[in-house]
Amino acid sequence: MTDHQTVVILGMLIVAALAVAGLFRPFFGLLVLITIYFAQPAELFPALSVLHIERTYAIALLLAFWLQRGVGSERPVLNPILGAAIALVGVAALSAPFAIWKLGALQATVDLAKLIIYLFLLSTLIDTQDRMRKVLWLLAGMLAWVAGNGLVSYLQGNFVFRQGIERAVGDTSVVGGPNELAGIILLLLPLVLALWRCSQKLVARLALLGLMLLSLVTLVVTGSRTGLIGLVLIVLYYVFHSRHKVAALALCAVAAIVLWLAMPQQYQNRYLTTVHYAEGEKLDGSNELRVRLWKAGWRMFLDHPILGVGADQFSTAYGMVYSGKKHGAWMNPHSLFFQVASELGLVGLVAVGYFLYQVVKANRFLLRFHAEHMDGLDYQLALALGAAFLGVAFSSVFGHTLFRPHWYFIAGLVAASVWLTETSDTAVTDSEYLERESGADELELAWADDFVKGRG
């Protein structure tokens, strides 16, 4: 047995021991589960794929939570965000009997349910500010892992060459493409910024600052136009919520100029194509393909308007029917709207829209409730979740994100934040809130009270 094999086996035994320990302490198990998602051990070690580690552990952790949950526990497990997410899983399951590939749609429903487990565990197990910080620090660590690994691989020559440039990718399916890597960075970067703004220790602030710079460099070398524009939107979102908007905008403009001048020419040319398209130039091959796929998705919707072609079955339908070839390529929809419309129909559009509405409504409440404590973690986290939502929403215009974790991580953290806000002894009181807001916002407070009681 080689030294490398010995290290791998030892590492696997340690991870297995931590996973087992997590079943007895569900919050610790949640941290292990998040690590498993980003590390994807079954992809790094294919022999483990037969175990379906992530799915199996998610289900085991869910069962462990229910077995250990005290009878008559004060905290409801259901909230409006989780309820909307469960309804979405129901729509996916309903689409399976009518899907173009029924078994594939059923498998996609199971995968979606696995993502909802993340939402459930985040919203239920984060019951203190200390636990929220631990989750945020873990997600910062996961960003360091994916961004650092992507950049190191790029510098070592392990990149993909697409659309005429060298583009950074990660080692697993979570970040296996340039746009996927950029999307994860857009999701996690605002959370790291929230930690940086609230950290008191110099070492922590320097480490987080270094992580943000690392993430920006990695985002640039992905060559993802969607990712860069999403970053711009996030920056503008922060400027809009800043106390000193003019100064913040000027500082961001200077930083943008420095970043642009430091960017290699091939990436400048890549990002300038968005300006060229706006001026009426012809689309490149990548965007022409997207347009064809969107048109195919629209045809699928018109042919199957109620429940679509089945959950995650766009690629199957395109390859078998809508590509215009007997055996066409099984392409993805490259748009959340066309993904939902084609795969889940009108029912799915309503379900996804309602789910996103619940997340936006809850986060709006958090921003307004904590507005007078802008330096606190409650407000900074709400601000970060709003920024992450905006970045993911924009990337979803050109990306199929329904079966990716972005929405469900955001939703879980938002739901947990509402519960912490309503139950914290240090939170702004209802009377203080009403003193600075109009009387109509009594309805908002009543909604928040219902939210934590599982009614919404």
N, C-alpha and C positions, 0 to 999 in steps of 0.2 A: 504494500500500500504506500503510495507516494505521500509526501508531506502535504501537497495540495489537497489530495483526497481526504487526508486526516482532518485538515482545517475545515473542509466543507462539511464533513460528517459531524464534527464537533459543533459547528455553527448551527446545523439543522437540529441537533439535539437540544441546544440552548433555546432555539426558537420554539421547538415543540414544548419544552418545559414552561416557557413563558405563556404559551397559548393555553396550556392546561391550567396554569395558575389563574389566567384570565377568566376561566369558566367559574371560578370560585369568587372572583372579584370582578363583576361585570364591567365596571368603568375601566379597569386595567385591561380587560378583554377588548373593550372598544379601541383603546390605543393600539393594541396588537392587531386588531382587524384593519385599522387604517393603515398601519405599516405593511400588512400583507397586501393590501390593495395596491399601494404604490410600488412595492418591491416585486410583486408578482413572482414568487419563488418557483411556481410551476413552469413559468416560461424560461427562467434562468436554469432550471434543472428539469428538463422535460419528463424525466421518469416519475415526477410527482404529479403530473397532469391527471393521472387516473384518479387521484384523491379529490379533485375539485376543491382544493384547499380553501379558497376564499368563500365559496358558497357554503361548503360544509361547516366551516367555522362560524360564519354568520348565523346560520340556522341554530347551531349548537349554543352560541352565545345568546340568541333570542330565547331559546328554551331555558337556559340557565337563569336568565333575568326573570322569567315568569315563575320559575320554581323558587327563587329566592325572594321574590317580591312579597312583602309582608301583607297579610290580610288586612283590608281596610286602610291601605296606604292613602295618605292625603293627596298625593299627586296623581291626577288623572293621566292615563297613558295616551288618551286621544285628544287632539286639538284640531282646529280647522285646517291647518296646513297638512297635517298627517292625514286627516279625513279626505282632503282633496287628492292627495297622492294615492291613497288606497283606492279611491274611485277611478283614478287613471289606470291602476293595475287591473281593475275590474273591466275597464273598456278594452285593454289589451287582451285579457282572457276571452272576452266576448267576441273579439275579432278572429280568434283562432279557428272556430268551426267554419268560417267563411273565407279563410285565407287561401292564397294560391298555393302555399305549402303549409299545411296545418301543423305538422310537427315542428317546423321552424318557428312558427308564430307562438306555439306553446312554450318552446325553449326561450324565446325572447321575453315572454311574460314572466317566466321564472327569473331571468336575468334582471328584469325591471323590479320585481319583488325584492331581489337581493339588494338593489340600490335603495329601495324604500326602507329596508332594515337599517341602513346607515342613518337615514333621516330619523327613524324612530329612536334608535339608540342615542344619537346626538341630542335630540330634543328631550329625552327622558333621563338620561344618565348625567347630563351636565346640570347639576343642581346647586352648585356653588361657584363663586367667582374664581376660586382656586382651580377648580376643575376646568373652567372655561380657559384659563390661562394655560393649563397643561395641554389642552387640545390645540390651542393656537401655537404653542411652542413646538408641538409635534408636527403640525402642518408646516411650520417654518423649516423644520428639519427635513420634511419630505420635499419642500421646494429646493433646499440645498442639494438634496440627493438628485432630483431630476434635472435641475439646471446645471449643477456641477458635472454630473455624468454626461449630459448632452454636450457641454462645452469641451470637456476633456476628450471625449470621443471625436468631436469635430477637429480639435487640434492634432489628434493622432491620425487623422485622415479617414476616420470612420463616419462619413457623411453620405448623403444622397445627392446626386446631381440632377436637378430638375429645373425646367424653365431657364436653362442656361447658367445657373449659379450653384454653388456648393451650399447645401442646406443641412443644418444640424438636426439630428433626431435622437431619440432615446433608445434604450435597449429593450423595452417591453411595449406591449400593445397600448398601455396607458399613454405613452409618449412616443409611439412608434413612427409617427410622421411629423413633418415640420409644423403643420397646423395644429396637431394634437399637442405637441410640446409647447407651442406658443399659447394654446388655450389653457393648459394647466398653469402656466406662469401668470396669465391674466386672472385666473381664479384665486391664486394664493398670494400674489404680490401685495394686494391691498391689506390682507390680514397681517402680513409681516410689517407693513407700514403702521398699522394700528399698534402692534407691539412696540415698535420703535418709538412712537410718540408717547407711549405710556410707561416705558421702561425708565427706571431711575439710575441703574448702574451703568457706568461708562463702558465697561467691557461688553455688556449686553447690547448697548446702543451701537458700538463700533462693529460688533459681529453682525447685527441686523442690517446696518448700513452696507457692509461688505456684501451681504447676501443679496440686497436689493440691486447693487451695482452688477454683481455676477448675473443675476436674473435678466437685467436689461441687456447685457452683452449677449447672453444666450438667445434672448428674444430676437435681437437684431440678426444673428447668424442663422436663425431658422428661415429667414427670407420670407416670412409670412406677412403679406400685406394686410390681411385681416387682423393679425396680431398687433401690428404696429398702429393701425388706425384705432383698434380697440384701446391700446395704451393711451393714445392721444385723447380719446373720449374720457378715459378714467382720470387723466390729468385735469381736463376741463371740468369734470365733475367735482374734483377736489377744490379747484379754483372757485367754482360757484359757491361752495359751502365754506369758503375761507372768510375769516374776519377781515382780512386785508386783501381784497380781490385784485386790486391793481398791482400791488407789490408781488403777490403770488404769481400773477400772470407774467409779469416782467421776469421774475426768477425762472419760471418754467420756459419762457422763450429763450433765455440765455442758455439754459441746460439743453434745450432742443437743438440749438445751433451748434453747441459743443459736440453733442452726440452725432449730429449729421456730419460735421467736419471730420470726426474721428472714424466714421463709417467707411469701410473699403468701397471702392468705386462700383464693384459688381452689385452691391446691395443698394447703393444709391440709385443705380439704374433700375433695379428691380422695383423699388418703392416709387420711383417717379412715373412708372407706368400707370398708376392710379390717376395722376394728373393728366396724362396723355389720353386716357379713356374719357375723362371729363371734358376734354377738348374735342372729342369726337373721333379719335383714332380707332382703328379696327382692334377688336379684342384679340388677345393671344389665344393659343390653343387651349390652355387651361380654362379660361373663362368661357370660350365657345362651348367647351364640353359641359360646363356648368349650366349654361343656358339650355342646351339640348336635354340635359337631365331634368331641369325644372319643367320644361315643356312636357316631357314624358310623365313627370309626377302629376302635372295638371290633368293629363289624359287619364291617368289612373284614377284620380279623384272623380272625374266626370263619369267614368265607367263604374266606379264603386263608391258612390257619394256618402253612404251611411256609415259603414265600418271599414272602408278601404280594402286593400289587398292583404291585410294581416300585419300584426306587429313585427317590425324589422324585416319586412318582406319586399321592400322596394327593389333591392338588388335582384331578388329572385324573379319578380315580375318583369323588371327591365330586361334581364338576360333571356327570359323565356318568351316574352311577348312584345314588349314595348321598344326594344332596341331596333326593330326592323330587320333583324337577322335571325336565322334559324337557331343558331347557338351564339347569341351575343354575349358581350362582357357583362359580368354581374357588378354593376356600378352602384355606388352609394348616392343618396339624393343631394348631398352637399347643401342642405338648407333645412332648418328645423321646421319651418312652415310647410314645405313640400313633403318632408318626411311624415309629419303628423297627418296632413291632409290626404296623402296617398295611402298611408298604412292604416290609419284609424278613422278616416273620414270625418264627417261633420261632428259625430259624437266625440271623437278624439280631440278635435279642435276646441270644442266646448270644455272638455275635461282639462286639457293642458292650459287653456286660457284661465279657467277658474283657479287652478293650482297656482299659476304665476300671480294672479290677482291677489290671492291670499298671502303670498310671500311679500309682495309689494306693500300691501295694506299693513301688515305687521311691522315691516321695517320702517314704514313712514311713521307709525306710532312711536317706535323707539327713537327715531331722530327728533321728533317733536318733544317727546317726554324728557329727553336728556339734553335739550338744546342749551340750557344754562350751565351745563357742566361739560364743556367741550373738550376739556383736558382729561376727562375720565375715560376709563376703558369702555364703559357702557356706550357712550356717544361715539368714540373712535371706532369701536367694533361695528356699530350700526352704520356708520359712514363707510367703513371698509366693505361691509356686506352689500351696501347699495352700489359701491363702485364695482365690486366683483360681479354683481348682477348685471350692471350696464355692460361691462366688458364681455361677459358670457353671452348676453343678449345680442350684442353686435356680431360676435363670432358665430352665433347661431344663424345669422342671416345667410352665411356662406358655409355653415357646418351642421352636420346632423348630430345634435347633442342630446337627443331624448334618452338614449341608452348609455350616456356617459355620466359621471358622478357629479358634474358641476352644479346642476340645479338642486340636487338633493343634499349636498353638503351645505350649500347656502341656506336652503330651507330649514335644515336641522338646526343650524346655528342661530337663525332668526327665531325659530320657535323656542329654543332654549333661552335666548336673550329676553323674550317677552315674559317667560315664566320667572326668570331671575329678577326682572324689573318689578313685577307685581308682588314678589314675595320677599324682596330684600329690605332689611331694616334701614339701610343707608340710601335707599332710592329716594328720588324726589317725591314728596307726598302729593296726593291727588289735589289737595287744596292749593299747594304752591303752583301746580300745573294749571289749575283753573284760573288762578290770579293773573297769569300772563297770557292765557288763551281765551277765546270767545266761549260763550256759554254753550254753543253748539258742540264743543268738544267733549261735553259730558257724555255724549253718545260714544265717543272714542274710548273714554275710560270704561264705560260699561262694557264695550266690546272686549277690551283687554281683560276685564274681570271674568267675563264669560270664557275667554280664550283659555285662561289657566284652569278653569273649571271643566274644560273639555267640551264646551258648548259652541262658542264662537258666533 
